[in-house]
Amino acid sequence: MNQPVKDLHDENNLSKIENATEQLTMLNVDLALQEEARHLAQQLFGNKTKKCTDFTNELLDICTGAQSKDFLLIHNPGGWGSTHLEECLKWERSVVEGVSASIKQLGYTWLPTQHLRSGSSWWAHLKELKDEARFFFQGKSSKTGELAAKLIFITQHISNLKVILIGASQGAAFSNAVMRQIDELHQVYSIELGIFFPHMSRRVVAERTLAIDSNGLMPDPMAHRNLKAGFKAYITAPFRWLKYRLQGKPEKFTYCINAPGHNYSWEYPEVQQKIINFLTANFGAKNN
């Protein structure tokens, strides 16, 4: 009479053991992932503890958040690469939002994030000045290796994930430099808007890259080497910045650079259509 009860208890015990084993396996996987992320951070930053910790945490956050997603969207801001999306110029935000909406319309899920290349303070910018100048004139930067390593790590651990880099202006040049380093990483795509003319000779546009050098309304002076318009935009920016501060309405310096044509709003038909066509051609609608 008691035998069935004993069997039932055995089955329950077996189930508990299996569940415990599964949880232990997941824990081991997580611990292994953490250790791999820490090891990569140490390879990149050596004994710089804070940089190692920040990089490791960011990498683990992305891997956790992207596990159940179809796409990872990484925004590379223009300028110094330090501006959070909510503080970017309206047209730059509109492109990121437009790409997200298009991915959603195709039926996919996505995780949005940013890759910030420097701090936002003037002191942080001064410390990065040498590296930024070297990248601008020679196309070489230690920062590209950091994002390339991050992308390799993420795609190795989430095999079905597609990644799209979204870069504007100097961020577009940065995205392209990264793409050149990970040429064989076919899960990664890039949308590049208004790359600065010094980077044109180094730029590589492959099938997984969409390069847009005109907003369809007027030529981009920064992309097409219109030095007179570009010089005017930058030489007048400090005066515009100072004027806003004296009026009690301070603006970020990048908001004060007025270069007509060097903006790629999602509202511009040519910009929007090129991006939608690129996404549709590469990914199509999701098969449910």
C-alpha positions as CSV (number, residue, x, y, z in Angstrom):
1,M,0.0,0.0,0.0
2,N,2.9,2.3,0.7
3,Q,4.9,1.5,-2.3
4,P,3.2,4.0,-4.7
5,V,3.8,6.8,-2.1
6,K,7.5,5.8,-1.9
7,D,7.8,5.9,-5.7
8,L,6.2,9.3,-5.7
9,H,8.7,10.5,-3.2
10,D,11.5,9.1,-5.2
11,E,10.3,10.9,-8.3
12,N,10.0,14.2,-6.3
13,N,13.5,13.8,-5.0
14,L,14.8,13.0,-8.5
15,S,13.0,16.1,-9.8
16,K,14.6,18.2,-7.0
17,I,18.0,16.8,-7.8
18,E,17.6,17.6,-11.6
19,N,16.4,21.1,-10.8
20,A,19.3,21.7,-8.4
21,T,21.8,20.3,-11.1
22,E,20.3,22.7,-13.7
23,Q,20.6,25.7,-11.4
24,L,24.2,24.7,-10.6
25,T,25.0,24.4,-14.3
26,M,23.5,27.9,-14.9
27,L,25.5,29.3,-12.0
28,N,28.6,27.7,-13.4
29,V,27.9,29.2,-16.8
30,D,27.3,32.7,-15.3
31,L,30.5,32.4,-13.3
32,A,32.4,31.3,-16.3
33,L,31.0,34.2,-18.3
34,Q,32.0,36.6,-15.5
35,E,35.5,35.2,-15.4
36,E,35.9,35.5,-19.2
37,A,34.7,39.1,-19.2
38,R,37.1,40.0,-16.4
39,H,40.0,38.3,-18.3
40,L,39.1,40.3,-21.4
41,A,39.0,43.6,-19.4
42,Q,42.4,42.8,-17.9
43,Q,43.8,42.2,-21.4
44,L,42.5,45.5,-22.6
45,F,43.2,47.7,-19.5
46,G,45.8,45.9,-17.5
47,N,45.9,47.0,-13.9
48,K,43.5,49.9,-14.4
49,T,41.0,48.6,-11.8
50,K,38.1,51.1,-12.5
51,K,38.2,50.7,-16.3
52,C,38.3,46.9,-15.9
53,T,35.3,46.9,-13.5
54,D,33.3,49.3,-15.7
55,F,34.1,47.3,-18.9
56,T,33.2,44.0,-17.2
57,N,29.9,45.2,-15.8
58,E,28.9,46.8,-19.1
59,L,29.8,43.6,-21.0
60,L,27.8,41.4,-18.6
61,D,24.8,43.7,-18.7
62,I,24.7,43.6,-22.5
63,C,25.1,39.8,-22.6
64,T,22.3,39.4,-20.0
65,G,19.9,41.9,-21.7
66,A,20.6,40.6,-25.3
67,Q,20.1,36.9,-24.5
68,S,16.4,36.9,-25.6
69,K,16.7,39.6,-28.3
70,D,17.1,39.4,-32.1
71,F,19.2,42.6,-32.4
72,L,21.6,44.7,-30.4
73,L,21.7,48.3,-31.5
74,I,24.9,50.2,-30.5
75,H,24.9,53.9,-30.9
76,N,28.3,55.6,-31.4
77,P,27.8,59.3,-30.8
78,G,29.4,62.0,-32.8
79,G,31.9,64.5,-31.6
80,W,34.0,63.2,-28.6
81,G,31.7,60.2,-28.3
82,S,30.7,61.2,-24.8
83,T,27.1,62.4,-25.3
84,H,24.3,60.3,-23.8
85,L,21.5,59.7,-26.3
86,E,18.9,61.9,-24.6
87,E,21.4,64.8,-24.9
88,C,22.4,64.3,-28.5
89,L,21.2,66.6,-31.3
90,K,17.6,66.0,-32.2
91,W,18.5,64.6,-35.7
92,E,20.9,62.1,-34.3
93,R,18.4,60.9,-31.8
94,S,15.8,60.6,-34.5
95,V,17.9,58.2,-36.5
96,V,18.4,55.9,-33.5
97,E,14.7,56.0,-32.8
98,G,13.9,55.4,-36.5
99,V,16.1,52.4,-36.8
100,S,14.5,51.0,-33.6
101,A,11.0,51.6,-35.0
102,S,12.0,49.9,-38.3
103,I,13.3,46.8,-36.5
104,K,10.1,46.6,-34.5
105,Q,8.0,46.9,-37.7
106,L,9.9,44.0,-39.2
107,G,8.8,41.9,-36.2
108,Y,12.1,41.7,-34.3
109,T,13.1,42.5,-30.7
110,W,16.1,44.6,-29.9
111,L,18.3,45.9,-27.1
112,P,19.5,49.5,-27.5
113,T,22.7,50.7,-25.9
114,Q,25.6,53.2,-26.5
115,H,29.3,52.9,-26.7
116,L,30.7,56.1,-25.1
117,R,34.3,56.7,-26.1
118,S,35.2,59.3,-23.4
119,G,34.0,61.2,-20.4
120,S,31.9,64.3,-20.8
121,S,34.0,66.8,-18.8
122,W,36.4,69.3,-20.4
123,W,39.2,67.6,-18.4
124,A,38.2,64.2,-20.0
125,H,38.3,65.8,-23.4
126,L,41.7,67.3,-22.8
127,K,43.1,63.9,-21.8
128,E,41.7,62.4,-25.0
129,L,42.9,65.2,-27.3
130,K,46.0,63.4,-28.5
131,D,44.1,60.2,-29.3
132,E,41.3,62.1,-31.0
133,A,43.7,64.0,-33.1
134,R,45.5,60.8,-34.1
135,F,42.2,59.2,-35.0
136,F,41.1,62.2,-37.0
137,F,44.2,62.5,-39.1
138,Q,45.5,59.0,-39.2
139,G,42.5,56.8,-38.4
140,K,44.2,55.1,-35.5
141,S,42.8,54.8,-32.0
142,S,43.1,52.4,-29.2
143,K,39.4,52.8,-28.6
144,T,38.4,50.9,-31.7
145,G,40.0,47.8,-30.3
146,E,37.9,48.0,-27.2
147,L,34.6,47.9,-29.1
148,A,35.9,45.3,-31.5
149,A,36.8,43.1,-28.6
150,K,33.4,43.7,-27.0
151,L,31.6,42.7,-30.2
152,I,33.6,39.5,-30.6
153,F,32.9,38.5,-27.0
154,I,29.1,39.2,-27.4
155,T,28.7,37.4,-30.7
156,Q,30.7,34.4,-29.4
157,H,28.3,34.0,-26.5
158,I,25.0,34.8,-28.3
159,S,25.3,33.1,-31.6
160,N,22.0,34.2,-33.1
161,L,22.2,37.8,-32.2
162,K,22.6,40.5,-35.0
163,V,24.4,43.7,-34.1
164,I,23.9,47.1,-35.8
165,L,26.3,50.0,-35.1
166,I,24.7,53.4,-35.6
167,G,27.3,56.2,-36.0
168,A,27.0,59.8,-36.8
169,S,29.8,62.2,-38.0
170,Q,32.9,61.2,-36.0
171,G,30.9,58.3,-34.6
172,A,30.4,57.1,-38.2
173,A,34.2,57.1,-38.7
174,F,34.6,55.2,-35.5
175,S,32.1,52.6,-36.5
176,N,33.8,52.1,-39.8
177,A,37.2,51.7,-38.2
178,V,35.7,49.0,-35.9
179,M,34.1,47.3,-38.9
180,R,37.5,47.1,-40.6
181,Q,38.9,45.2,-37.6
182,I,36.1,42.7,-37.5
183,D,35.6,42.1,-41.2
184,E,34.9,38.4,-40.7
185,L,32.3,38.9,-38.0
186,H,29.2,38.6,-40.2
187,Q,26.7,39.2,-37.4
188,V,27.7,42.9,-37.2
189,Y,26.3,45.6,-39.5
190,S,26.9,49.3,-39.6
191,I,24.8,52.4,-40.5
192,E,27.2,55.4,-40.9
193,L,26.0,59.0,-41.4
194,G,28.0,62.0,-42.4
195,I,31.6,60.7,-42.0
196,F,34.2,63.5,-41.9
197,F,36.2,63.9,-45.1
198,P,39.7,62.9,-43.6
199,H,38.3,59.4,-43.1
200,M,37.0,59.0,-46.6
201,S,40.2,57.5,-48.0
202,R,40.3,54.9,-45.2
203,R,36.6,54.0,-45.3
204,V,35.6,50.6,-46.4
205,V,32.0,50.1,-47.5
206,A,31.1,46.4,-47.7
207,E,27.7,44.7,-48.0
208,R,27.1,45.0,-44.2
209,T,27.7,48.7,-44.2
210,L,25.3,51.5,-45.2
211,A,27.2,54.8,-45.7
212,I,25.1,58.0,-46.2
213,D,27.0,61.1,-47.2
214,S,24.1,63.4,-48.1
215,N,20.7,64.1,-46.5
216,G,19.1,64.5,-49.9
217,L,18.4,68.2,-49.4
218,M,21.9,69.8,-49.5
219,P,25.5,68.7,-49.7
220,D,27.2,67.9,-46.4
221,P,30.3,70.2,-46.1
222,M,32.0,67.9,-43.6
223,A,31.7,64.9,-45.8
224,H,32.5,66.6,-49.1
225,R,35.5,68.7,-48.0
226,N,33.9,72.1,-48.2
227,L,36.6,73.6,-46.0
228,K,35.2,77.1,-46.1
229,A,31.8,76.1,-44.7
230,G,33.3,73.6,-42.3
231,F,35.8,76.2,-41.0
232,K,33.1,78.8,-40.6
233,A,30.9,76.4,-38.6
234,Y,33.7,75.6,-36.1
235,I,35.2,79.1,-35.9
236,T,31.9,80.7,-35.0
237,A,30.8,77.9,-32.6
238,P,32.7,79.3,-29.5
239,F,31.1,82.7,-30.0
240,R,27.6,81.2,-30.3
241,W,28.4,79.0,-27.2
242,L,29.5,82.1,-25.2
243,K,26.4,84.1,-26.4
244,Y,24.0,81.5,-25.1
245,R,25.8,81.4,-21.7
246,L,25.6,85.2,-21.4
247,Q,21.9,85.0,-22.1
248,G,21.5,82.5,-19.3
249,K,20.6,79.8,-21.7
250,P,23.8,77.6,-21.8
251,E,24.0,75.0,-24.6
252,K,26.4,72.1,-25.2
253,F,29.3,73.1,-27.5
254,T,28.2,70.6,-30.2
255,Y,24.8,72.3,-30.3
256,C,26.6,75.5,-31.4
257,I,28.3,74.0,-34.5
258,N,26.1,75.2,-37.3
259,A,26.9,73.3,-40.5
260,P,23.9,73.1,-42.8
261,G,23.8,69.8,-44.6
262,H,25.6,68.0,-41.8
263,N,22.4,66.7,-40.3
264,Y,20.6,63.5,-41.2
265,S,17.2,63.6,-39.6
266,W,14.9,60.6,-39.9
267,E,12.3,63.0,-41.3
268,Y,14.3,63.4,-44.5
269,P,12.9,61.0,-47.1
270,E,16.2,60.0,-48.6
271,V,17.8,59.2,-45.2
272,Q,14.8,57.3,-44.0
273,Q,14.3,55.3,-47.2
274,K,17.9,54.3,-47.5
275,I,18.0,52.9,-44.0
276,I,14.7,51.1,-44.3
277,N,15.9,49.5,-47.6
278,F,19.1,48.5,-46.0
279,L,17.4,46.8,-43.1
280,T,14.8,45.1,-45.3
281,A,17.3,43.8,-47.8
282,N,19.6,42.4,-45.1
283,F,17.0,41.0,-42.6
284,G,13.5,41.0,-44.1
285,A,10.4,40.5,-42.0
286,K,10.7,38.0,-39.1
287,N,9.0,34.6,-39.7
288,N,6.8,34.0,-36.7
